[in-house]
Every structure is written in C-alpha cells, then in structure tokens.
C-alpha cells in the first residue's frame, strides 16, 4: 500500500484505476467504456488537483469529480445515466485500490447526481434548517458562499471566484448581477436581484472577501481552496448542489405562482393540469407558463438547455 498507485501494475494513474476495477472480476472488465471512465477520472485528478498517484486521492477529490460530472450533464455532454455509471466505476476502482470504502459516494444521495431518468422524483433542495446548521459549522467565508449559492443559484466555483464587492454595487444599482468568473464554458450570465435576502447574501460575502479579489484568499490556489472547502463540508449531510436546487425551486414558484412538481407531489406529466387547476387557466396557457418559467430558471442557473430543469423541478 506504500507503493505508487498501490502497486496496481502501472505508474499511470488511469491504467492503475482500470486494473483496480478489474480486481472485482466484473463481467465488463475489458469494456472500452470502463477504460474511458477511469481515464476521465484520472484526467480530472491531474488537471484540477495535480494528482498522479492514487495514494493522494481522498473523498474530497471524488466529491469534486461528482460536481464535475453534474456540470457535464447540465451542459448536455453526458446523460444522467452515464454520469451515474461513471461515478459508480470510480467507486469500484477506488474501493478495490484502497481496500476500503472511504472514497465511496452514493451517486444520488451523497454526490447529488441526477436520477437515471433525468427527472427528479423528490425535492433535493437543502432544507433551511440544514443550511443554517451547516453555516454554523463551516468557516464564515464558506458560509457566506453557501448563502450566495442558495440566494443566487451559483455553482460552487462561481461563488468562489465572484468579486462580491463589485457584485453588490452592481446589484444595488441595476437590479441584477453579472456572473462571469468560473462559469461553464466561460459564458457570462445575468441573475436578477428580486429580494433583500439576495442583497444581504452579497453584502455578507463582500464583508468576508475583505481586500481579496475574490472569495479565495490570496495565500491559497483554487485547488487548495476547493479541497479545503470540500473537507469543511464533510459530514454536514449536504452538498453544494442542494443549494442550487433550493434556488431553482424557489424561483420557479416565484415566477409561476405554483409549486414545482417535486414540491407539489404532482408527477411530471400531470403538472400542467395542476397549474391549470391552481391558477384557473387553460391547459394550453399552463403549458406556456411552465415553459416560460423553466426557460427563465434555466437561464439564471447558466444551463445550456431548458430540459435540464427536469433534474431540479421534476
């Protein structure tokens, strides 16, 4: 266990992961997909964390990879099913390599990945009580970022790279903020400011930011700060992505005047009838309203397609 890559027959991290996966004598041990999935994880570890040896991989790195898969799914690069399979293969490989399950993440419960259908069947928003409890447990800087994620729908990286001091000035002056740092594909977007809670979240973050250029302290790199943050979140019972679920569902209700499918308990296919009955409008009008609200939520979250809202709203 003290040899590079746990002595799994290769100094190359990707090949070592494949060898580890094959130790379970899985029926698809020669499957090209397995090799591709293991290579994907190895590339992530190298590019995002500078890791080339399996002995340096910890649970926080797997959590970061799960967030990476979530982003790839939201941008339409992979399917919901592929995201789950990719993480599952990593779980098997890491457990075999380490001879324990300390780097194992349940794809949906722990990692926050979408269900295989891509349509949420339950509300995965972070409850207010859990949000408050977690903010009391983590550092005040990270707690302020959780507020940004919850009130503005930011991804973790976006909440880390934002210049909150500039954002709060923009929000107070124009009624919106521009998110352009850490966005997927580098595409900027605008998030409307509709409540005092949003401004308070920005002001709190600006105070924590101090003289720094972003929420990341000058003495830390992005890699170091990301790892530290995931370590702080360990054992809190929540994921960063749960805050974006909260924003999406709250915003949908604000825009439509009705609860989302996952919050109303109405199935995805029956929700248009639910809207029609609740608001006293025609079925066609309810379809149009639902589409408009989903499109707005999708744009505010920085998604590339409206269908991705199914993973948040049902």
Secondary structure as GFF3:
##gff-version 3
##sequence-region A 1 314
A	DSSP	three_ten_helix	4	7	.	.	.	ID=ss1
A	DSSP	alpha_helix	13	22	.	.	.	ID=ss2
A	DSSP	alpha_helix	32	49	.	.	.	ID=ss3
A	DSSP	three_ten_helix	54	56	.	.	.	ID=ss4
A	DSSP	alpha_helix	59	74	.	.	.	ID=ss5
A	DSSP	alpha_helix	80	98	.	.	.	ID=ss6
A	DSSP	alpha_helix	128	137	.	.	.	ID=ss7
A	DSSP	alpha_helix	140	152	.	.	.	ID=ss8
A	DSSP	alpha_helix	156	161	.	.	.	ID=ss9
A	DSSP	alpha_helix	164	174	.	.	.	ID=ss10
A	DSSP	beta_strand	176	179	.	.	.	ID=ss11
A	DSSP	three_ten_helix	184	186	.	.	.	ID=ss12
A	DSSP	beta_strand	189	192	.	.	.	ID=ss13
A	DSSP	alpha_helix	196	209	.	.	.	ID=ss14
A	DSSP	alpha_helix	222	233	.	.	.	ID=ss15
A	DSSP	alpha_helix	240	256	.	.	.	ID=ss16
A	DSSP	alpha_helix	261	264	.	.	.	ID=ss17
A	DSSP	three_ten_helix	268	270	.	.	.	ID=ss18
A	DSSP	alpha_helix	271	279	.	.	.	ID=ss19
A	DSSP	alpha_helix	283	301	.	.	.	ID=ss20
A	DSSP	three_ten_helix	306	309	.	.	.	ID=ss21
A	DSSP	alpha_helix	310	313	.	.	.	ID=ss22
###
